[in-house]
Amino acid sequence: MATVPDAFTHECENDLRRMWAERDIEVTITTVPPIVAGPYTTDGMRCPHGITYWFEPTGEQIAKWVRNGVA
């Protein structure tokens, strides 16, 4: 019987979080697709371990962009 990869047994989520942090972007990362697609919703990204991650900027990040005239 095949086992389903566990998102907590490897570092892919942390790697994604670091990647976005290096760009000064705070994101929410989940292994569950969003219920409602928003303006920043993209397709999930599958890591080499078979886990699909969805990520979107946090509300605070969007507010920061608006305040800075970026969004």
LUMMI-928237 format. One line per 4 residues: number of its first residue (from 0); for each residue x, y negated, z of N, C-alpha, C, CB. Coordinates in pm, whole numbers, plus 50000, padded with zeros to 5 digits. Glycine has a CB too. Layout:
<recs>
NUM) X/Y/Z/X/Y/Z/X/Y/Z/X/Y/Z; ...
</recs>
This chain:
<recs>
0) 50083/50118/50000/50000/50000/50000/50088/49875/50000/49905/50001/50121; 50063/49784/49907/50142/49661/49897/50105/49565/50009/50122/49593/49760; 50204/49493/50057/50177/49395/50162/50170/49257/50100/50285/49401/50272; 50090/49172/50158/50078/49034/50113/50188/48954/50180/49938/48973/50146
4) 50264/48875/50103/50370/48795/50164/50314/48700/50269/50446/48716/50057; 50387/48680/50373/50347/48591/50481/50420/48458/50465/50376/48654/50621; 50344/48350/50460/50403/48217/50439/50498/48177/50551/50294/48114/50427; 50490/48245/50665/50572/48205/50779/50700/48287/50791/50493/48216/50906
8) 50726/48378/50697/50846/48461/50707/50962/48407/50624/50814/48601/50664; 50943/48296/50556/51051/48237/50478/51045/48085/50490/51042/48281/50328; 51137/48018/50428/51154/47873/50448/51096/47786/50336/51298/47843/50462; 51017/47843/50246/50969/47765/50132/50888/47642/50173/50886/47852/50040
12) 50799/47657/50271/50720/47542/50315/50811/47433/50370/50617/47584/50423; 50910/47471/50450/51004/47373/50504/51085/47308/50392/51098/47438/50606; 51124/47387/50292/51198/47333/50179/51114/47230/50104/51242/47445/50084; 50985/47260/50083/50897/47165/50016/50882/47037/50098/50758/47228/49991
16) 50864/47052/50227/50849/46937/50315/50976/46849/50309/50822/46983/50461; 51093/46912/50310/51220/46837/50300/51232/46767/50166/51341/46932/50320; 51191/46837/50059/51198/46779/49925/51117/46650/49918/51147/46880/49819; 50994/46654/49971/50909/46534/49968/50965/46428/50063/50765/46570/50007
20) 51015/46467/50179/51069/46372/50275/51188/46297/50216/51112/46443/50405; 51269/46365/50135/51382/46300/50070/51336/46189/49976/51465/46403/49991; 51212/46200/49928/51152/46097/49841/51070/45998/49922/51064/46162/49734; 51079/46009/50056/51006/45923/50148/50855/45934/50128/51050/45778/50132
24) 50809/46058/50106/50666/46085/50089/50623/46187/50192/50635/46136/49945; 50522/46149/50273/50468/46239/50374/50352/46316/50313/50422/46161/50501; 50360/46449/50316/50258/46532/50254/50197/46631/50352/50316/46607/50135; 50077/46675/50319/50013/46786/50385/50036/46907/50297/49861/46760/50412
28) 50086/47015/50355/50113/47137/50279/50027/47249/50336/50264/47175/50284; 49960/47322/50249/49874/47430/50293/49880/47547/50195/49729/47381/50309; 49842/47663/50241/49833/47780/50153/49689/47803/50109/49889/47905/50225; 49601/47710/50141/49460/47718/50103/49430/47603/50008/49367/47713/50228
32) 49369/47631/49893/49340/47521/49800/49244/47420/49862/49281/47576/49668; 49256/47293/49824/49167/47192/49878/49021/47219/49837/49210/47052/49830; 48929/47189/49927/48787/47209/49898/48740/47107/49795/48703/47198/50027; 48788/46984/49808/48750/46876/49718/48876/46822/49652/48674/46763/49794
36) 48873/46811/49521/48987/46755/49448/48984/46604/49459/48986/46799/49299; 49096/46548/49500/49109/46403/49510/49198/46349/49401/49163/46364/49648; 49226/46221/49403/49308/46161/49297/49453/46211/49297/49306/46012/49311; 49498/46269/49407/49636/46318/49415/49643/46470/49414/49703/46264/49540
40) 49531/46538/49390/49528/46683/49390/49593/46737/49263/49384/46734/49402; 49681/46834/49281/49745/46900/49168/49725/47050/49182/49897/46864/49159; 49762/47125/49081/49757/47270/49089/49853/47318/49197/49791/47334/48954; 49822/47434/49253/49911/47492/49352/50045/47531/49290/49846/47614/49416
44) 50146/47541/49374/50279/47582/49329/50313/47714/49395/50386/47473/49362; 50349/47812/49316/50384/47944/49368/50533/47952/49393/50339/48056/49272; 50570/47990/49515/50711/48003/49549/50762/48140/49503/50733/47985/49704; 50892/48162/49508/50949/48290/49465/50898/48410/49547/51099/48283/49474
48) 50841/48384/49665/50792/48492/49750/50646/48527/49724/50809/48454/49895; 50585/48459/49626/50447/48489/49590/50341/48409/49664/50422/48631/49611; 50381/48312/49745/50286/48229/49818/50257/48104/49734/50342/48190/49959; 50129/48070/49721/50092/47947/49651/50070/47839/49754/49966/47968/49564
52) 50132/47724/49732/50120/47608/49820/50052/47494/49746/50259/47564/49872; 49967/47423/49817/49908/47301/49767/49958/47189/49856/49751/47307/49765; 49990/47076/49798/50037/46964/49877/49978/46835/49823/50190/46957/49878; 49946/46746/49916/49891/46616/49883/49947/46514/49981/49735/46617/49886
56) 49956/46389/49940/50003/46288/50034/49903/46274/50149/50023/46152/49963; 49953/46245/50267/49866/46224/50382/49791/46091/50365/49947/46225/50515; 49686/46074/50444/49612/45948/50441/49702/45832/50478/49494/45954/50536; 49791/45856/50574/49885/45751/50615/49978/45713/50500/49967/45796/50736
60) 50021/45812/50423/50108/45785/50309/50035/45703/50204/50160/45917/50247; 49911/45739/50176/49833/45664/50077/49812/45520/50125/49695/45732/50052; 49782/45502/50254/49765/45367/50309/49894/45286/50295/49724/45374/50458; 50008/45350/50315/50137/45283/50300/50157/45238/50155/50254/45376/50343
64) 50122/45326/50060/50133/45288/49919/50043/45170/49886/50098/45407/49828; 49920/45173/49937/49826/45063/49913/49881/44934/49972/49688/45095/49972; 49930/44941/50095/49985/44823/50162/50102/44765/50083/50030/44859/50304; 50182/44854/50021/50299/44810/49946/50268/44783/49799/50408/44914/49955
68) 50140/44797/49761/50100/44769/49623/50144/44875/49523/50153/44637/49581; 50168/44998/49570/50215/45105/49482/50099/45190/49430/50316/45193/49556; 49996/45208/49511/49883/45295/49471/49768/45215/49419/49837/45380/49588
</recs>
